[in-house]
């Protein structure tokens, strides 16, 4: 699911910045080990954070990404709502 959604967003002009500790690259983009490993200047440009994890794994990711002041959180897999920052 995450690959399909990310590929679709990329095809519609969004830049994908993956954060996945298990891969080095996703959709021809460098993958960071966690959100905290993404350079601060890149974090500031993030508009949407899509989270493809179990619901119980989501809060720590939101805590990591919150200082980036994204405009939208979109959790998948167990959470239904899009959370506006």
Phi and psi restraints in degrees (range 20) as a CNS / XPLOR table:
assign (resid 1 and name C) (resid 2 and name N)
       (resid 2 and name CA) (resid 2 and name C) 1.0 -62.2 20.0 2
assign (resid 2 and name N) (resid 2 and name CA)
       (resid 2 and name C) (resid 3 and name N) 1.0 -40.6 20.0 2
assign (resid 2 and name C) (resid 3 and name N)
       (resid 3 and name CA) (resid 3 and name C) 1.0 -65.0 20.0 2
assign (resid 3 and name N) (resid 3 and name CA)
       (resid 3 and name C) (resid 4 and name N) 1.0 -42.7 20.0 2
assign (resid 3 and name C) (resid 4 and name N)
       (resid 4 and name CA) (resid 4 and name C) 1.0 -63.4 20.0 2
assign (resid 4 and name N) (resid 4 and name CA)
       (resid 4 and name C) (resid 5 and name N) 1.0 -47.5 20.0 2
assign (resid 4 and name C) (resid 5 and name N)
       (resid 5 and name CA) (resid 5 and name C) 1.0 -64.1 20.0 2
assign (resid 5 and name N) (resid 5 and name CA)
       (resid 5 and name C) (resid 6 and name N) 1.0 -45.1 20.0 2
assign (resid 5 and name C) (resid 6 and name N)
       (resid 6 and name CA) (resid 6 and name C) 1.0 -63.7 20.0 2
assign (resid 6 and name N) (resid 6 and name CA)
       (resid 6 and name C) (resid 7 and name N) 1.0 -42.5 20.0 2
assign (resid 6 and name C) (resid 7 and name N)
       (resid 7 and name CA) (resid 7 and name C) 1.0 -62.8 20.0 2
assign (resid 7 and name N) (resid 7 and name CA)
       (resid 7 and name C) (resid 8 and name N) 1.0 -41.1 20.0 2
assign (resid 7 and name C) (resid 8 and name N)
       (resid 8 and name CA) (resid 8 and name C) 1.0 -63.7 20.0 2
assign (resid 8 and name N) (resid 8 and name CA)
       (resid 8 and name C) (resid 9 and name N) 1.0 -44.4 20.0 2
assign (resid 8 and name C) (resid 9 and name N)
       (resid 9 and name CA) (resid 9 and name C) 1.0 -63.2 20.0 2
assign (resid 9 and name N) (resid 9 and name CA)
       (resid 9 and name C) (resid 10 and name N) 1.0 -41.8 20.0 2
assign (resid 9 and name C) (resid 10 and name N)
       (resid 10 and name CA) (resid 10 and name C) 1.0 -62.2 20.0 2
assign (resid 10 and name N) (resid 10 and name CA)
       (resid 10 and name C) (resid 11 and name N) 1.0 -41.1 20.0 2
assign (resid 10 and name C) (resid 11 and name N)
       (resid 11 and name CA) (resid 11 and name C) 1.0 -65.0 20.0 2
assign (resid 11 and name N) (resid 11 and name CA)
       (resid 11 and name C) (resid 12 and name N) 1.0 -22.1 20.0 2
assign (resid 11 and name C) (resid 12 and name N)
       (resid 12 and name CA) (resid 12 and name C) 1.0 -99.2 20.0 2
assign (resid 12 and name N) (resid 12 and name CA)
       (resid 12 and name C) (resid 13 and name N) 1.0 18.3 20.0 2
assign (resid 12 and name C) (resid 13 and name N)
       (resid 13 and name CA) (resid 13 and name C) 1.0 97.2 20.0 2
assign (resid 13 and name N) (resid 13 and name CA)
       (resid 13 and name C) (resid 14 and name N) 1.0 -1.8 20.0 2
assign (resid 13 and name C) (resid 14 and name N)
       (resid 14 and name CA) (resid 14 and name C) 1.0 -79.5 20.0 2
assign (resid 14 and name N) (resid 14 and name CA)
       (resid 14 and name C) (resid 15 and name N) 1.0 143.2 20.0 2
assign (resid 14 and name C) (resid 15 and name N)
       (resid 15 and name CA) (resid 15 and name C) 1.0 -88.3 20.0 2
assign (resid 15 and name N) (resid 15 and name CA)
       (resid 15 and name C) (resid 16 and name N) 1.0 130.4 20.0 2
assign (resid 15 and name C) (resid 16 and name N)
       (resid 16 and name CA) (resid 16 and name C) 1.0 -95.7 20.0 2
assign (resid 16 and name N) (resid 16 and name CA)
       (resid 16 and name C) (resid 17 and name N) 1.0 130.1 20.0 2
assign (resid 16 and name C) (resid 17 and name N)
       (resid 17 and name CA) (resid 17 and name C) 1.0 -122.0 20.0 2
assign (resid 17 and name N) (resid 17 and name CA)
       (resid 17 and name C) (resid 18 and name N) 1.0 90.9 20.0 2
assign (resid 17 and name C) (resid 18 and name N)
       (resid 18 and name CA) (resid 18 and name C) 1.0 -70.9 20.0 2
assign (resid 18 and name N) (resid 18 and name CA)
       (resid 18 and name C) (resid 19 and name N) 1.0 145.3 20.0 2
assign (resid 18 and name C) (resid 19 and name N)
       (resid 19 and name CA) (resid 19 and name C) 1.0 -130.7 20.0 2
assign (resid 19 and name N) (resid 19 and name CA)
       (resid 19 and name C) (resid 20 and name N) 1.0 101.8 20.0 2
assign (resid 19 and name C) (resid 20 and name N)
       (resid 20 and name CA) (resid 20 and name C) 1.0 -149.1 20.0 2
assign (resid 20 and name N) (resid 20 and name CA)
       (resid 20 and name C) (resid 21 and name N) 1.0 117.5 20.0 2
assign (resid 20 and name C) (resid 21 and name N)
       (resid 21 and name CA) (resid 21 and name C) 1.0 -69.8 20.0 2
assign (resid 21 and name N) (resid 21 and name CA)
       (resid 21 and name C) (resid 22 and name N) 1.0 -7.2 20.0 2
assign (resid 21 and name C) (resid 22 and name N)
       (resid 22 and name CA) (resid 22 and name C) 1.0 -103.9 20.0 2
assign (resid 22 and name N) (resid 22 and name CA)
       (resid 22 and name C) (resid 23 and name N) 1.0 -6.2 20.0 2
assign (resid 22 and name C) (resid 23 and name N)
       (resid 23 and name CA) (resid 23 and name C) 1.0 -134.9 20.0 2
assign (resid 23 and name N) (resid 23 and name CA)
       (resid 23 and name C) (resid 24 and name N) 1.0 157.0 20.0 2
assign (resid 23 and name C) (resid 24 and name N)
       (resid 24 and name CA) (resid 24 and name C) 1.0 -95.8 20.0 2
assign (resid 24 and name N) (resid 24 and name CA)
       (resid 24 and name C) (resid 25 and name N) 1.0 -22.0 20.0 2
assign (resid 24 and name C) (resid 25 and name N)
       (resid 25 and name CA) (resid 25 and name C) 1.0 -151.7 20.0 2
assign (resid 25 and name N) (resid 25 and name CA)
       (resid 25 and name C) (resid 26 and name N) 1.0 143.0 20.0 2
assign (resid 25 and name C) (resid 26 and name N)
       (resid 26 and name CA) (resid 26 and name C) 1.0 -136.9 20.0 2
assign (resid 26 and name N) (resid 26 and name CA)
       (resid 26 and name C) (resid 27 and name N) 1.0 125.6 20.0 2
assign (resid 26 and name C) (resid 27 and name N)
       (resid 27 and name CA) (resid 27 and name C) 1.0 51.4 20.0 2
assign (resid 27 and name N) (resid 27 and name CA)
       (resid 27 and name C) (resid 28 and name N) 1.0 44.4 20.0 2
assign (resid 27 and name C) (resid 28 and name N)
       (resid 28 and name CA) (resid 28 and name C) 1.0 65.0 20.0 2
assign (resid 28 and name N) (resid 28 and name CA)
       (resid 28 and name C) (resid 29 and name N) 1.0 18.5 20.0 2
assign (resid 28 and name C) (resid 29 and name N)
       (resid 29 and name CA) (resid 29 and name C) 1.0 -115.6 20.0 2
assign (resid 29 and name N) (resid 29 and name CA)
       (resid 29 and name C) (resid 30 and name N) 1.0 140.0 20.0 2
assign (resid 29 and name C) (resid 30 and name N)
       (resid 30 and name CA) (resid 30 and name C) 1.0 -60.2 20.0 2
assign (resid 30 and name N) (resid 30 and name CA)
       (resid 30 and name C) (resid 31 and name N) 1.0 135.9 20.0 2
assign (resid 30 and name C) (resid 31 and name N)
       (resid 31 and name CA) (resid 31 and name C) 1.0 -101.4 20.0 2
assign (resid 31 and name N) (resid 31 and name CA)
       (resid 31 and name C) (resid 32 and name N) 1.0 131.5 20.0 2
assign (resid 31 and name C) (resid 32 and name N)
       (resid 32 and name CA) (resid 32 and name C) 1.0 -91.4 20.0 2
assign (resid 32 and name N) (resid 32 and name CA)
       (resid 32 and name C) (resid 33 and name N) 1.0 153.7 20.0 2
assign (resid 32 and name C) (resid 33 and name N)
       (resid 33 and name CA) (resid 33 and name C) 1.0 -69.1 20.0 2
assign (resid 33 and name N) (resid 33 and name CA)
       (resid 33 and name C) (resid 34 and name N) 1.0 -31.2 20.0 2
assign (resid 33 and name C) (resid 34 and name N)
       (resid 34 and name CA) (resid 34 and name C) 1.0 -154.6 20.0 2
assign (resid 34 and name N) (resid 34 and name CA)
       (resid 34 and name C) (resid 35 and name N) 1.0 170.7 20.0 2
assign (resid 34 and name C) (resid 35 and name N)
       (resid 35 and name CA) (resid 35 and name C) 1.0 -59.8 20.0 2
assign (resid 35 and name N) (resid 35 and name CA)
       (resid 35 and name C) (resid 36 and name N) 1.0 -35.8 20.0 2
assign (resid 35 and name C) (resid 36 and name N)
       (resid 36 and name CA) (resid 36 and name C) 1.0 -65.4 20.0 2
assign (resid 36 and name N) (resid 36 and name CA)
       (resid 36 and name C) (resid 37 and name N) 1.0 -19.4 20.0 2
assign (resid 36 and name C) (resid 37 and name N)
       (resid 37 and name CA) (resid 37 and name C) 1.0 -84.6 20.0 2
assign (resid 37 and name N) (resid 37 and name CA)
       (resid 37 and name C) (resid 38 and name N) 1.0 -10.4 20.0 2
assign (resid 37 and name C) (resid 38 and name N)
       (resid 38 and name CA) (resid 38 and name C) 1.0 -74.0 20.0 2
assign (resid 38 and name N) (resid 38 and name CA)
       (resid 38 and name C) (resid 39 and name N) 1.0 130.4 20.0 2
assign (resid 38 and name C) (resid 39 and name N)
       (resid 39 and name CA) (resid 39 and name C) 1.0 -54.6 20.0 2
assign (resid 39 and name N) (resid 39 and name CA)
       (resid 39 and name C) (resid 40 and name N) 1.0 142.6 20.0 2
assign (resid 39 and name C) (resid 40 and name N)
       (resid 40 and name CA) (resid 40 and name C) 1.0 -56.1 20.0 2
assign (resid 40 and name N) (resid 40 and name CA)
       (resid 40 and name C) (resid 41 and name N) 1.0 -42.7 20.0 2
assign (resid 40 and name C) (resid 41 and name N)
       (resid 41 and name CA) (resid 41 and name C) 1.0 -63.6 20.0 2
assign (resid 41 and name N) (resid 41 and name CA)
       (resid 41 and name C) (resid 42 and name N) 1.0 -31.6 20.0 2
assign (resid 41 and name C) (resid 42 and name N)
       (resid 42 and name CA) (resid 42 and name C) 1.0 -74.2 20.0 2
assign (resid 42 and name N) (resid 42 and name CA)
       (resid 42 and name C) (resid 43 and name N) 1.0 -40.4 20.0 2
assign (resid 42 and name C) (resid 43 and name N)
       (resid 43 and name CA) (resid 43 and name C) 1.0 -57.0 20.0 2
assign (resid 43 and name N) (resid 43 and name CA)
       (resid 43 and name C) (resid 44 and name N) 1.0 -39.8 20.0 2
assign (resid 43 and name C) (resid 44 and name N)
       (resid 44 and name CA) (resid 44 and name C) 1.0 -63.8 20.0 2
assign (resid 44 and name N) (resid 44 and name CA)
       (resid 44 and name C) (resid 45 and name N) 1.0 -22.2 20.0 2
assign (resid 44 and name C) (resid 45 and name N)
       (resid 45 and name CA) (resid 45 and name C) 1.0 -91.4 20.0 2
assign (resid 45 and name N) (resid 45 and name CA)
       (resid 45 and name C) (resid 46 and name N) 1.0 -1.4 20.0 2
assign (resid 45 and name C) (resid 46 and name N)
       (resid 46 and name CA) (resid 46 and name C) 1.0 -77.5 20.0 2
assign (resid 46 and name N) (resid 46 and name CA)
       (resid 46 and name C) (resid 47 and name N) 1.0 127.1 20.0 2
assign (resid 46 and name C) (resid 47 and name N)
       (resid 47 and name CA) (resid 47 and name C) 1.0 -96.4 20.0 2
assign (resid 47 and name N) (resid 47 and name CA)
       (resid 47 and name C) (resid 48 and name N) 1.0 -39.0 20.0 2
assign (resid 47 and name C) (resid 48 and name N)
       (resid 48 and name CA) (resid 48 and name C) 1.0 -130.4 20.0 2
assign (resid 48 and name N) (resid 48 and name CA)
       (resid 48 and name C) (resid 49 and name N) 1.0 133.5 20.0 2
assign (resid 48 and name C) (resid 49 and name N)
       (resid 49 and name CA) (resid 49 and name C) 1.0 -112.5 20.0 2
assign (resid 49 and name N) (resid 49 and name CA)
       (resid 49 and name C) (resid 50 and name N) 1.0 111.9 20.0 2
assign (resid 49 and name C) (resid 50 and name N)
       (resid 50 and name CA) (resid 50 and name C) 1.0 -95.1 20.0 2
assign (resid 50 and name N) (resid 50 and name CA)
       (resid 50 and name C) (resid 51 and name N) 1.0 128.0 20.0 2
assign (resid 50 and name C) (resid 51 and name N)
       (resid 51 and name CA) (resid 51 and name C) 1.0 -115.5 20.0 2
assign (resid 51 and name N) (resid 51 and name CA)
       (resid 51 and name C) (resid 52 and name N) 1.0 115.6 20.0 2
assign (resid 51 and name C) (resid 52 and name N)
       (resid 52 and name CA) (resid 52 and name C) 1.0 -108.9 20.0 2
assign (resid 52 and name N) (resid 52 and name CA)
       (resid 52 and name C) (resid 53 and name N) 1.0 72.0 20.0 2
assign (resid 52 and name C) (resid 53 and name N)
       (resid 53 and name CA) (resid 53 and name C) 1.0 -142.0 20.0 2
assign (resid 53 and name N) (resid 53 and name CA)
       (resid 53 and name C) (resid 54 and name N) 1.0 167.8 20.0 2
assign (resid 53 and name C) (resid 54 and name N)
       (resid 54 and name CA) (resid 54 and name C) 1.0 -62.2 20.0 2
assign (resid 54 and name N) (resid 54 and name CA)
       (resid 54 and name C) (resid 55 and name N) 1.0 150.1 20.0 2
assign (resid 54 and name C) (resid 55 and name N)
       (resid 55 and name CA) (resid 55 and name C) 1.0 -54.0 20.0 2
assign (resid 55 and name N) (resid 55 and name CA)
       (resid 55 and name C) (resid 56 and name N) 1.0 -40.0 20.0 2
assign (resid 55 and name C) (resid 56 and name N)
       (resid 56 and name CA) (resid 56 and name C) 1.0 -70.5 20.0 2
assign (resid 56 and name N) (resid 56 and name CA)
       (resid 56 and name C) (resid 57 and name N) 1.0 -16.6 20.0 2
assign (resid 56 and name C) (resid 57 and name N)
       (resid 57 and name CA) (resid 57 and name C) 1.0 -90.0 20.0 2
assign (resid 57 and name N) (resid 57 and name CA)
       (resid 57 and name C) (resid 58 and name N) 1.0 -7.5 20.0 2
assign (resid 57 and name C) (resid 58 and name N)
       (resid 58 and name CA) (resid 58 and name C) 1.0 -72.6 20.0 2
assign (resid 58 and name N) (resid 58 and name CA)
       (resid 58 and name C) (resid 59 and name N) 1.0 -44.8 20.0 2
assign (resid 58 and name C) (resid 59 and name N)
       (resid 59 and name CA) (resid 59 and name C) 1.0 -53.5 20.0 2
assign (resid 59 and name N) (resid 59 and name CA)
       (resid 59 and name C) (resid 60 and name N) 1.0 -43.5 20.0 2
assign (resid 59 and name C) (resid 60 and name N)
       (resid 60 and name CA) (resid 60 and name C) 1.0 -63.8 20.0 2
assign (resid 60 and name N) (resid 60 and name CA)
       (resid 60 and name C) (resid 61 and name N) 1.0 -32.9 20.0 2
assign (resid 60 and name C) (resid 61 and name N)
       (resid 61 and name CA) (resid 61 and name C) 1.0 -68.8 20.0 2
assign (resid 61 and name N) (resid 61 and name CA)
       (resid 61 and name C) (resid 62 and name N) 1.0 -42.1 20.0 2
assign (resid 61 and name C) (resid 62 and name N)
       (resid 62 and name CA) (resid 62 and name C) 1.0 -61.9 20.0 2
assign (resid 62 and name N) (resid 62 and name CA)
       (resid 62 and name C) (resid 63 and name N) 1.0 -41.6 20.0 2
assign (resid 62 and name C) (resid 63 and name N)
       (resid 63 and name CA) (resid 63 and name C) 1.0 -61.0 20.0 2
assign (resid 63 and name N) (resid 63 and name CA)
       (resid 63 and name C) (resid 64 and name N) 1.0 -39.7 20.0 2
assign (resid 63 and name C) (resid 64 and name N)
       (resid 64 and name CA) (resid 64 and name C) 1.0 -66.9 20.0 2
assign (resid 64 and name N) (resid 64 and name CA)
       (resid 64 and name C) (resid 65 and name N) 1.0 -42.2 20.0 2
assign (resid 64 and name C) (resid 65 and name N)
       (resid 65 and name CA) (resid 65 and name C) 1.0 -86.6 20.0 2
assign (resid 65 and name N) (resid 65 and name CA)
       (resid 65 and name C) (resid 66 and name N) 1.0 -17.7 20.0 2
assign (resid 65 and name C) (resid 66 and name N)
       (resid 66 and name CA) (resid 66 and name C) 1.0 -55.2 20.0 2
assign (resid 66 and name N) (resid 66 and name CA)
       (resid 66 and name C) (resid 67 and name N) 1.0 -42.2 20.0 2
assign (resid 66 and name C) (resid 67 and name N)
       (resid 67 and name CA) (resid 67 and name C) 1.0 -60.8 20.0 2
assign (resid 67 and name N) (resid 67 and name CA)
       (resid 67 and name C) (resid 68 and name N) 1.0 -18.6 20.0 2
assign (resid 67 and name C) (resid 68 and name N)
       (resid 68 and name CA) (resid 68 and name C) 1.0 -70.2 20.0 2
assign (resid 68 and name N) (resid 68 and name CA)
       (resid 68 and name C) (resid 69 and name N) 1.0 -12.9 20.0 2
assign (resid 68 and name C) (resid 69 and name N)
       (resid 69 and name CA) (resid 69 and name C) 1.0 56.8 20.0 2
assign (resid 69 and name N) (resid 69 and name CA)
       (resid 69 and name C) (resid 70 and name N) 1.0 46.1 20.0 2
assign (resid 69 and name C) (resid 70 and name N)
       (resid 70 and name CA) (resid 70 and name C) 1.0 -61.7 20.0 2
assign (resid 70 and name N) (resid 70 and name CA)
       (resid 70 and name C) (resid 71 and name N) 1.0 165.4 20.0 2
assign (resid 70 and name C) (resid 71 and name N)
       (resid 71 and name CA) (resid 71 and name C) 1.0 -93.6 20.0 2
assign (resid 71 and name N) (resid 71 and name CA)
       (resid 71 and name C) (resid 72 and name N) 1.0 -17.9 20.0 2
assign (resid 71 and name C) (resid 72 and name N)
       (resid 72 and name CA) (resid 72 and name C) 1.0 -156.7 20.0 2
assign (resid 72 and name N) (resid 72 and name CA)
       (resid 72 and name C) (resid 73 and name N) 1.0 138.3 20.0 2
assign (resid 72 and name C) (resid 73 and name N)
       (resid 73 and name CA) (resid 73 and name C) 1.0 -110.9 20.0 2
assign (resid 73 and name N) (resid 73 and name CA)
       (resid 73 and name C) (resid 74 and name N) 1.0 133.3 20.0 2
assign (resid 73 and name C) (resid 74 and name N)
       (resid 74 and name CA) (resid 74 and name C) 1.0 -129.9 20.0 2
assign (resid 74 and name N) (resid 74 and name CA)
       (resid 74 and name C) (resid 75 and name N) 1.0 88.1 20.0 2
assign (resid 74 and name C) (resid 75 and name N)
       (resid 75 and name CA) (resid 75 and name C) 1.0 -77.9 20.0 2
assign (resid 75 and name N) (resid 75 and name CA)
       (resid 75 and name C) (resid 76 and name N) 1.0 143.1 20.0 2
assign (resid 75 and name C) (resid 76 and name N)
       (resid 76 and name CA) (resid 76 and name C) 1.0 -119.4 20.0 2
assign (resid 76 and name N) (resid 76 and name CA)
       (resid 76 and name C) (resid 77 and name N) 1.0 171.6 20.0 2
assign (resid 76 and name C) (resid 77 and name N)
       (resid 77 and name CA) (resid 77 and name C) 1.0 62.9 20.0 2
assign (resid 77 and name N) (resid 77 and name CA)
       (resid 77 and name C) (resid 78 and name N) 1.0 69.9 20.0 2
assign (resid 77 and name C) (resid 78 and name N)
       (resid 78 and name CA) (resid 78 and name C) 1.0 113.6 20.0 2
assign (resid 78 and name N) (resid 78 and name CA)
       (resid 78 and name C) (resid 79 and name N) 1.0 -17.3 20.0 2
assign (resid 78 and name C) (resid 79 and name N)
       (resid 79 and name CA) (resid 79 and name C) 1.0 -118.5 20.0 2
assign (resid 79 and name N) (resid 79 and name CA)
       (resid 79 and name C) (resid 80 and name N) 1.0 136.6 20.0 2
assign (resid 79 and name C) (resid 80 and name N)
       (resid 80 and name CA) (resid 80 and name C) 1.0 -94.7 20.0 2
assign (resid 80 and name N) (resid 80 and name CA)
       (resid 80 and name C) (resid 81 and name N) 1.0 -27.7 20.0 2
assign (resid 80 and name C) (resid 81 and name N)
       (resid 81 and name CA) (resid 81 and name C) 1.0 -92.9 20.0 2
assign (resid 81 and name N) (resid 81 and name CA)
       (resid 81 and name C) (resid 82 and name N) 1.0 153.6 20.0 2
assign (resid 81 and name C) (resid 82 and name N)
       (resid 82 and name CA) (resid 82 and name C) 1.0 -93.3 20.0 2
assign (resid 82 and name N) (resid 82 and name CA)
       (resid 82 and name C) (resid 83 and name N) 1.0 126.9 20.0 2
assign (resid 82 and name C) (resid 83 and name N)
       (resid 83 and name CA) (resid 83 and name C) 1.0 -101.1 20.0 2
assign (resid 83 and name N) (resid 83 and name CA)
       (resid 83 and name C) (resid 84 and name N) 1.0 123.5 20.0 2
assign (resid 83 and name C) (resid 84 and name N)
       (resid 84 and name CA) (resid 84 and name C) 1.0 -86.5 20.0 2
assign (resid 84 and name N) (resid 84 and name CA)
       (resid 84 and name C) (resid 85 and name N) 1.0 136.7 20.0 2
